[in-house]
Structure formats: structure tokens, C-alpha cells
Amino acid sequence: MRFSHRVDTSSPNAISLAEQQARRDGVTLTKLNDSNPTRHGLAPAGVPGVYEANPRGQSEARRALADFLSAGGADGDGVGDADGMRNDRPADPDRLYLLSSTSEAYSWLMKLLCDPGDAVLTPKPGYPLIESIARLENVDAVEYSQVYDGSWMIDIAEIEELLDASATDDEAPDIRALVLINPNNPTGSYVKPEERRRLVELCARHDVAIIADEVFYDYALEPFDGNARLAGERGVLTFALDGFSKMLAAPHAKVGWIQVSGPDDDVAEAMARLDVIADDFLPMSDIIADRIPDLLKDAVAQTSRVRERTRANLATLHALLDGDELGVVNVLRAEGGWNVLVRFPSSIDESELVLLLIHGHHATAQPGFFFDMTANGYLAVSLLPEPDVFEAGVRAILATVREALA
């Protein structure tokens, strides 16, 4: 696996080597260079602990998180092995990194894997945030397609062509990572077992890492059998992302994490470099990290609560669409997540439909082109609103479509 040249992993200087040897020999050095005030009786009363300065995040919080993940997370589902089956190996706290959000995780991983001008593969349709972060990191986001034929499927042949070109064509971008959203937003599609097997093989062959965003994983709607988390994947270097924003339905609880897995040599090298990045950006605040064990206790109940809401609203959506006399609006199969794609006649412009919604019904939705849908005629609809609000919104969409076709 090749990593970026942005991370300095040069050998320690003579002083650092001597300090390391002293620690190994059990010699306690008087640290005249220690500027950590909490080690000198100067911590404030409101934050009385000693600052650990562990780049991966507070040890106790990582152990609590590892225990939670090893127990199956919020829905009792284990992590997945290379064959897409459940993997009962416990999560290792030493392979977890705590940070403020999955957005920050993307930023760190692009620094780790990509030199400026390198590329990552991102799904289309997909959430535009990844492309924006890549641009800030001077990294190219190269889209790969997902196609819909009763369910969403990854165009693996296109990914193979892109990776082959990256390896052989000097004019093609150097692809360093494949981003998989499991399940994707807004398509709601999980990575299927056969897709996973083939993609792991391709990435291993081309020394390309997988960045697996699994923030919506626990919110299954209409899934197929056999899907599993990519967290814990051993066939290729994999960075699985998750956090409290979706797990607790608390976007203001800024806690995210990276779980590293894969071949041992690649993991060791990746973590040595990721430690440098994490150290430069400093560990998560202890004020936040101290709360992680207690917040994890709420995860099962919160996830269940949100899942109940999304499934009930999806059932309402199906009922309203099935009962609509015009019969020209439908919903694409949503395997998981918080959002669904509603399809209406493509003769109606998406922007015009949303404007009609706003002006005529005091409602709004996101047009499909926000997510790079390849054709006109889609709205991305959230399943989170309270049931009466959601039903009124769907009825407004149906009424607006009738008005637009009149």
C-alpha cells in the first residue's frame, strides 16, 4: 500500500531515541520540557483529570467504544469478514481513532492516502459533501456509477476500468481510495455480498484502500439478505467510519470514529502515519470523551426510536402512493437510511416542482440533481418528520404533481 508524502515519518532524532531507550530501561526522567499543566497540579476544578495526549483519543473512551462495537453495536449486528459474513472478532481499541465527525475522518484519510492531485472514487448518485472535502484537500473525486433496476447496484465494471487506467495510463488520475457508503445516501443501497467480494479483490490487486462510511448502517428499511458492515474487513486496508450524529440522532453530538482493519503490515504502516496526523490535530477533548461511555448506553434505544419512525413513515409513503388515483409517482426501493428517492414524471422539471411546492403548499424537498441523479424526475425525501407532518408533505407532493401535469 502506498501512502501520501504529506506525512513526515522520518526517523526520530538522537534525543528522542535516548528518551525511548530510557523508558524501555525503566529509567524515569525528570521532564524539564513537560508543558502539560495537568501534570503539575494546575488543572482547573471543572476539568480535574490529567491530559493523556493520546492522538487516537482517550483510552477509556476507546475501550468503551470497542466493547460496544464488539457486542454488535446498536442493533446487535457484528462486523463483516472478507466473505460478507459476520465476524465475531472483537473490536480492538488500539485500532480506533476518536475525532469530532466523519467529515474530519474523510479529511484525515485523504491526507493519509493522497498526495495533492491524487484521486478517490466516490459514488454517483451520492452526497456532495465528500467531493467538497476532497476539493479542500486538493484531491480529485472521481465518480463511479450506481444503477437502478428494481434495486441499486454498483457498476463494478466501471470501477475496474478506472482502477486499471489509474495503474497503466499516465494521463489518468492516481486513485488511492474507494469510498463505499453502506448504505448510500440518498439511494439507501447497502453494499451487497458479491459486490463486496469483488471490490475487495479489485482494491487489493491495485493497492487501493477502502473508506467505508457506515453511519446509516443500523437503519435498515427494505434490505436484502446477507449485507454486513465493512468494519473489520481483513482482505484489504479498510477504514470504517461511524459516529453519534446518526447513531444517536444527534448531529450536535460531535463524536466520530475510524476503525482500521486489513492485512497486518498495511494496518501497522497506516496507523503509524495516522498517528502523526491525529497528533498534529490533537486528541478529542476530554470533556467530550468522558461522556462517550454514558452516551453509548443510549445508542440502542435511540437507534430503535429513529428506526421505528423511518419505517412507519415509509409505510405511510407506500400507502399514499398506492392510493393515489393518478398513479404516476412511486418510490425507489430503499434498503436503509433516513432518506428515500421519490420518482415523478420526467416531463416535470425538478426545480419547477420544488418551487411549486414552496409557493403553492409551503413545503419543500431536495431535487435529485442535488445528488447527481443522472436523469430528471426525482425528489429526495426525509423519513424523519413527525408522522402528521410527513403525511401532509407527501400529500403536498402528490397535489403538486397533479397541478404540474394539468
N, C-alpha and C positions, 0 to 999 in steps of 0.2 A: 504494500500500500504506500502510495506517495502522498506526503503531506506538504502543506504550503511552506514557503520560505519565510513567511512573516513571523513565525515563532522562533525565538532565539533559544536553541537548546545546546549552546556551546558548553564546553566542559567548565566546571567550577574553578575559580582561581585558587591559589595556594592557601589563602586564609580560610576559605570555605572548606577545602579539603581537610585542613588541620582541625577545624571545628567538628567536622563529621567524624574524624578519627577519634577525637576526644570523647564524643558521645558513645561511639562503639566501645571504647575502653572503659566506659563508666566514669569518666572524669567530669565533674561539674565545674563549668567555667563561670566566673563572675562576669556577667554580661554588662560591660560598660557601654555597650551600644544598644541596649534594650530600651526602646522608646515607647513601649506599650504601657500606658499609665495604670492599667488594671493590674499589672504585676507588682505595682509599687504602692498599693494601698490607696490609690487615687480614683477608684471607680465611683461614680455617682450613686446615691442611695436608690434611685429609680432603676438603675441597671447595675446590680451589685456584682455580677459574675466576672470571671477572668476571661478576657477576649482570647479565644482559641486561635484565631487567624488561620483556620484550615481552609485552603482555597476551594475545597469541594463542598464546604458548608459544615455547620455544626455537627459533630459526630453523633450526639444523642438524637438529633432530629433525623439524620440519615439512617440510623439504626431503627428508629420507629417507622420510618417510611419503608425500609426494606422488609420489616416484619409484616407491615400492611400488604405490601405487594406480594410477598411470599404466601400470604393467606388467601390470595386471589383477588385482592383489590376490592372495589366497591360492589362487584357482582359475583364474587367468588370464582371468577374465571382465571385460570392460570395463564402464564406467558406461553408463547409458542415455540416449538423447536423447528428444526430445518425442514421437516416434513409437514408443517402446518398443524401438527397435533399439539396437545397440551404438554407443557414441560414443567415437571414438578420440582426442578432445581430451584432452591430458594434464591431470592434476590440478594445480591451482595452489596452491603452498604458502602464498601470501598469502590464500587463501580457506579455510584450515584453522585450526581452533581446537583446541588440546590442553587437556584437562581430566581430572579424575580418573575420570569414569564417564559413561555415557549418562544416568544418573539426574540428575547435575549438569547435563548438557546440557538435559534437559527443563526443569529449574528456570530456567536462564538464558533459554531461549527463551520461556517463559511470562512472564518479566519483560520481555523484549523486545517481545512481541507483544500482551500482555493487560494492561489495567487491571483492578484488583480488580472482580469481578463479571462480567467478560467470560468467554467460553467457548471450549473446544477440543472438537472432535469426536473421539471415541475409539471403537475397535471393540468390539463385543459379539458373541460371546464374546471375551474378551481378558484380558490380565494385569492384575491390580488395581493395580499399582504406579503407573501413570500417574494414575489417579484420586486416589490418596493424595498424590502430588506436587502435583497441581492444587489440592487442598484446602489444602495448606500454603502455596500461592502465592495463596490467595483467588481462585482461578479455578474456574469450573464445568466439569465434564467431562460433556458431552452425548453419550450413546451413539448410535452408528449400528449397524445390524444387518448381520451376515453370515449367510447362509442356506446350508444344506447340501442338495444334491440330486445326490448322486454326487460332487460336489466343492463346495468352499466358494466362494460368490460374494458380493461386496459389494452391498448394497442401495443402488444409486446413486440410485434414485428417492427414497428416504427422505432421502439426503444433500441432494439438490436441494431437497426440501421444507424441510428445516431451514435451508439457506442462504437460500432465498427468504424464509422467515419472519423470519430474522435481519435481512434488508435492509428489510422492509416493516412488520413488526409491532413496535410499541413495547414490547409485553409479552414478546417473545421475547428470549432472551439474544443478546448481540452476539458472534457466532462469529468468532474471529480466526485459527484454525488447524485444519487437518485432520491428524490423526495416522494415518499408514499404517504398519503393521508388515509388513515384506516379507522373509521370510514371517512370518505372525502366530503368536503363541503363545497357546493351545495348538493352534489349528486346523491349523497348518502350511501355511497357504494363502498363495501368492505373489500379488502384485497382477498381474492378467492385462493384456496389452497394451491391450485395448479398455477395460477398467476404467480404466487409467492415462490413456488419451487423454481419456476423458470427465471424469474427476476433475480433470485439469489444466485443461481448459476451464472447468469449473464454478468452480474456485478462482480462476482468472484473472479471470473475469467478476465475482466477488464480492470481489476483493482479499483473498483468504484465503490464507495461506501453508500449505505442506505441511511437516510434520515427518515424515521418513521414517526409521523405526528399522529398520536393516538388519543387526543384529548376528548374525542366524541365516542371512544370505543364502547363505553358502558351503556350507551343509549341506543340499543337495538330496537328497530321498528318492525321491519319485514325481512329479516335476514335469511340467507341461505345457510345450509348446514356446513360445518367444518371450518368456519372462519376462526382465526386466532390472533392474538396480539403478536406483533413482530418483536416486542420487548423480549430479550433473551435469545434471539436468533443467533445461532452459532456458525452458520455457513459462510458469513461474510461480515466484515466490520459494520456494526449497526448501532445507531444512536436513536433510542426510542424516547420520544418527548411526551410529557403529560403534565398536568398541573391542577391547581384548585379552581381555576377560573371556570372550567366546565364541570369538574367532579363535584364541586360544592355549589355550582350555580352562583358563583361569587367572583365576578370579574374584578372586583375591588380587593380580593384576597390575592395579592400578587406573589404567588408561590408557584414555581415550575421546577421541573427536574429533567435531567438527562440520564438515561440508563444505558450504559455501554456494554456491548457484548460482541462476540465474534471469535475468530481464531486468536489464541492467547498472545502470540507475538504482535499482531496488529493492535490488539487491545492495549497491551503494555506500552507500545510506542505512542498510540493515540492519547492515552491518559497522561503520559509524561509531558506531552505537548499541551494538552488541555489544561493541565495543572498550571502551566505558565500563564495561559490566558486567564484562567479563573483567579490566579493570584494577582495579576495586574489589575483586574476589575474588582478585586476584594470580595471576601465572602459575604453571604447574605447576613443581614442584621440579626444579631442575637435576639432582639426584641421580637422579631417575626419568627425566627427559628424556634424559640421557646414555646410558641403556640402550636407548632405543627403536630405534636402528638395528640393534643386535645382536638384539634380540627379534624384529624383523621378519624376520630371516633364518630364524627357527624357525617362522614362520607357515605356510608351505606344508606342512611335514612334520607339524606339529601338527594342522592342519585335516584333512589326509588321514587321519591316525590316528583322529581322532574320527569322521570321516565313515565310515570302514570299520567302526567299532564300531556306529554307529547303523544303518547299512544291514544289517549282519549280524543285529542284534537284531530289526530289523523283519521280516527274512525268517523268523527263528525264530518271531516272533509270528504271522505268517501261517500258517506250517506247523502250529503248535499249535492255532490256531483252526480251520483247515480239518480237522484230525484229531479235533476234539472231537465225540464222539458226540451230545451234547445239541444242539449247533449253534445256540445262542441268543446267543452272544457274537461280535461282529465288531469290526473296527477301521475307522474312517473314513479315507478316503484322506488320507494325509499327504504333502504335496508337498515339505516341507522343515522343518528344525529338529531339535530334540532330543526332542520330546515327541509322543505320539500320543494320540488320544481313542479309548478302548475303550467300545463300547456294549453294554449288557446289558438284559434285560427291565425295563421301567419300573415293573413291579409291585413291584420290589425297591427300597426306599429307599436312596439313595446313602450316607447316613450309616450306616445299619444294615449295609450291605455292608462298608464300611471297618472298622466296629467288629468285625464277624465276622472279617475278615481279621486284625485286630490280635490278637484274643483266641484265635482258632482256629488261625492259621497263622503268627503272629509276623511278619506282613508289613503294609504299609500303602501307600496311594496317595492321590492328591488327588481328591476328588469333583468332578463337573462344576460344581456350584454355586459353587465357589471362583472360577470364571472366568465366571460369569454365563451359563452354558448355559441356554437357555430351557425345557428340559424335563428331567425326571429320567431317570436311567439311563446316566450316563457316568462314566468314570474317566479322569483324565489320567495317563499312564504315561510315565516317562522311558525313553529308549533308551540311556542311558549306562552302566548297570551292567555288570559283567563278565558274559560270556555265561552261565556256570552260574548266577549269582545271578539274572540276568534270566529265564532259563527257569524256575527254581524259582518266581519271583514270578508269572509268567504261569500256571503250573500251580496256584498257590495261588488266583489269581483264579477260574479255572475251577472248582476244587473248591468254593470259597465260593459261587459262583452256584448250583451243584448243590444245596448244602446249604440255601440260602435258598429254593429252589423246591420242596424236598422236602416 
